[in-house]
Amino acid sequence: MANMIATKTPMHEQPADVRNKNFLEVATGYTEEMAVSEAERCLNCKHKPCVSGCPVNIRIPEFLAKVVERDFEGAYKVILSTNCLPAVSGRVCPQETQCESKCVRGIKGEPVGIGRVERFVADYAREHGFSAGEKPETNGHKVAIVGSGPAGLSCAGDLVAKGYDVTIFEALHVAGGVLSYGIPEFRLPKEIVKKEVANLEKLGVTIKTDYIVGRTISVDELFEQEGFEAVFIGSGAGLPSFMNIPGESLLGVYSANEYLTRTNLMHAYDEEYMTPIYRGRSVAVVGGGNVAMDAARCAKRLGAENVYIVYRRSMEELPARAEEVHHAMEEGIVFKLLNNPVQIVGDEQGRVKGIECVEMELGEPDASGRRRPIEKAGSNFVLDVDAVIMAIGTSPNPLIKNTTPGIEVNRKGCLVCTEDMATTRKGVYAGGDAVTGAATVILAMGAGKTAAASIDKYIMGE
């Protein structure tokens, strides 16, 4: 019988005044009893609307039913049939705007905590040594994947399951892409990423790190010298954007990409590592997305007394996940909304000593549907900070485009693709942030799955 309690089963978290001083995971996850209780809230709807809201089409009611039966291994197998990174998506996927937004239980209460139960199943599987599957028999065909982020890993997982010989070429020394360098430890522990990657390697995926496609090897050489029959480009969007305002070259100004990479991938928070990072007393983070929340929360944990989110629109337009905003506020992050930087102020030594902002007000909606921010004349003020982190977006690195004949990009530098993720170069497919610009992990995974199906059809001559 369904559990008709209107609210989600709460998940324990570290107290805010404790967790904002460490990099341990904020949420501690469900126990068996909590997971079963939450899974029992699913009504197993006939039309399964939650599945339509999932970019990788996880068979949600089926895995929840297995959890109700306490068949956790069965639940894991159901999830793995469409999602090779459940411990990742269970933590960082914006379920509230996707599967959970379609949940019937959300009409008169809170939706089923699908992501929370998915995380429990993945963690239970890891802790109890459940197999992610057996290595499939090879079909004799080779596919190369550029980038080991969520799009590349998802594409690799689907292709290797079909018997393809899959090799991932990763530019960094560690696999995982944005999962490793961009998302903080307190949201996604890196040991979990390593385990998910290891599962794919056990299935037969080969990962070559320190390979910069376009420098170490070109796309043409992957075809002509290495014998790959198709190439998937999932190289992400790692080129940071700046505002081009005075003072951005001062000491103490970071792109969010650099700041998070030093913190996450290079362990700047760990005293055992010698990674240099500027630990500001007061830090301003410019932007309002998930990356801005991550950077601000890292700055607080690295010892900043004051951390500000400077965003030119109001809370209603803030693009970050509601959960991340809530956690940031609990941890003492100050939101300076309806403010826009006009310059970064420096001292005589060329270091940041403040950020000058102008107050904004919202006018009529622009092309995106959001109300356009307009400056208030004469409202300039200087916020006293000694570090500034720019988190206003990223774009794809142009290296692939510049070294691959026949590849087209749009005006934002993103690869042009058809709906089946085919680029303008025959045999080359792409997905994730390299195509969409910066987006979510789960959307990148969905693109990787679509590309895998298209590559399979292409190679098999369908």
C-alpha positions, 0 to 999 in steps of 0.5 A, spaced: 500 500 500 502 506 498 505 511 503 500 517 503 504 522 507 504 528 503 511 530 504 518 527 502 522 523 507 527 528 510 534 527 509 539 528 514 544 534 513 550 536 517 549 543 521 550 549 517 555 552 522 559 545 521 559 544 514 561 551 512 568 549 515 569 542 512 568 539 505 565 533 507 558 531 503 552 536 506 547 531 505 548 524 509 543 520 505 537 515 506 538 509 511 534 503 508 528 504 512 528 511 509 529 509 502 523 504 503 518 509 506 520 514 500 519 509 495 512 507 498 510 514 496 510 512 489 503 511 486 506 507 480 502 511 475 499 508 469 502 513 464 509 514 468 510 521 467 516 521 471 520 517 466 518 523 461 521 528 465 528 524 465 533 526 460 536 519 460 529 515 461 530 511 468 525 506 469 523 510 475 517 506 478 520 500 476 526 501 480 522 504 486 518 498 486 524 494 487 526 498 493 519 497 496 521 490 495 528 491 498 531 488 492 536 493 492 540 489 487 534 489 482 533 496 483 540 498 481 540 493 475 533 497 473 537 504 473 543 501 470 539 499 464 539 506 462 544 510 466 551 508 467 552 514 473 547 513 478 551 515 484 552 522 480 545 523 477 542 522 484 546 527 487 547 533 482 541 532 477 536 537 478 530 532 479 525 538 482 525 541 474 525 534 471 522 527 473 520 530 480 516 536 476 512 531 473 510 526 479 503 526 480 504 526 488 507 533 487 500 536 485 497 536 492 504 535 496 511 534 495 513 529 489 517 523 491 524 524 492 526 520 486 533 523 486 534 521 494 532 514 493 536 513 486 542 515 490 541 510 496 540 505 491 547 507 488 551 508 494 548 501 497 550 497 491 557 500 491 558 499 499 555 491 498 560 490 491 554 489 486 556 488 479 555 493 474 555 488 469 559 483 465 564 485 459 560 484 453 562 480 447 566 485 442 562 487 435 569 488 432 567 496 431 571 502 434 569 508 437 573 514 440 570 519 445 573 526 446 572 528 453 571 524 459 565 528 462 558 526 463 556 526 456 562 522 454 562 517 460 554 516 458 556 515 451 561 510 452 557 506 457 551 505 452 556 503 446 560 498 450 554 495 452 553 494 445 560 491 444 563 496 441 571 497 442 571 504 446 576 509 447 576 515 451 581 521 450 581 525 456 585 532 456 586 532 464 590 527 468 584 525 471 577 522 468 571 525 470 571 532 466 566 537 470 565 531 475 572 532 477 574 539 476 568 543 477 563 540 482 565 541 489 567 535 494 561 537 499 556 536 493 560 530 489 565 526 493 571 524 488 571 517 490 564 516 487 566 519 481 572 514 481 568 508 482 563 510 477 569 511 472 572 504 474 565 501 473 565 503 465 573 500 465 571 494 468 566 493 462 571 494 457 572 502 456 579 504 455 581 511 458 587 515 456 588 521 460 593 527 458 591 526 451 589 533 448 585 532 441 587 537 437 594 537 439 596 530 442 592 527 436 587 530 431 580 528 429 583 526 422 588 522 425 583 518 430 580 516 423 586 515 419 591 512 423 587 509 429 582 506 425 576 509 429 569 508 425 566 514 429 568 520 434 564 523 439 566 530 442 564 531 449 569 536 450 565 540 454 565 548 455 571 550 459 573 557 456 571 562 462 567 568 460 569 575 463 565 582 463 571 586 460 570 591 465 576 595 468 580 591 474 579 584 471 587 583 471 588 585 478 591 579 483 585 576 486 581 575 480 579 568 478 574 565 473 570 560 477 573 555 472 580 556 475 578 557 482 574 550 482 579 546 479 584 548 484 579 547 489 576 540 487 581 537 482 588 540 485 585 539 492 587 546 495 583 545 501 587 539 503 593 541 507 597 535 504 597 538 497 601 544 495 596 547 491 596 555 491 589 559 492 588 566 494 584 565 501 580 572 501 578 575 507 572 577 503 570 574 497 565 577 491 562 571 486 559 574 480 553 570 477 547 567 480 548 559 477 550 553 480 557 554 479 556 561 482 553 557 488 559 552 488 564 557 488 561 561 494 560 555 498 568 553 497 570 560 498 567 560 505 570 553 507 577 556 505 576 561 510 573 567 507 569 571 513 564 574 508 562 571 501 557 575 497 553 573 491 553 579 486 547 578 481 544 583 477 537 580 477 532 578 483 531 572 487 526 570 482 530 570 476 536 566 479 538 560 475 541 556 480 538 550 483 533 552 489 537 547 494 543 550 492 541 557 494 538 554 500 544 551 502 548 557 501 544 562 505 544 557 511 552 557 510 552 564 511 553 566 504 550 574 503 546 575 496 547 582 493 541 582 488 539 587 483 547 589 483 551 589 477 559 590 477 562 596 473 569 595 475 574 592 480 578 596 484 585 595 486 590 598 491 597 600 489 600 593 489 595 591 483 591 587 488 583 587 489 581 591 494 573 592 492 568 591 487 564 597 484 557 596 483 551 599 480 544 598 483 539 595 478 531 595 477 527 590 473 524 593 467 520 589 461 521 582 459 527 581 454 527 575 449 529 570 454 522 572 458 526 574 464 525 582 466 531 586 463 535 589 469 536 597 468 541 601 472 539 606 477 543 612 475 547 615 481 547 608 485 554 606 485 557 603 491 564 599 492 563 593 496 569 591 500 572 585 498 579 582 496 578 577 491 573 576 486 570 570 482 567 571 475 562 565 474 558 568 469 558 562 464 563 559 459 563 557 452 567 551 448 574 551 447 575 552 440 581 547 439 577 542 436 573 547 431 580 550 429 583 543 428 578 539 425 576 540 417 568 540 416 566 542 423 561 548 424 560 552 430 554 557 431 556 564 433 557 562 441 562 557 438 558 551 440 558 545 435 552 545 430 548 538 431 542 535 428 537 532 433 541 525 433 547 529 435 551 528 428 555 534 426 557 537 420 563 532 419 561 525 417 562 520 422 563 525 428 558 526 433 557 531 439 553 532 445 553 536 452 556 543 453 560 542 447 553 543 443 549 547 448 554 551 452 554 550 460 548 546 462 546 540 467 550 534 468 544 530 466 542 533 460 549 532 457 548 524 459 542 524 455 545 527 449 551 522 450 546 516 450 542 519 444 549 520 440 551 513 442 544 510 439 546 514 432 553 512 432 550 505 432 546 506 427 551 509 423 556 504 423 551 498 422 549 502 416 542 503 418 
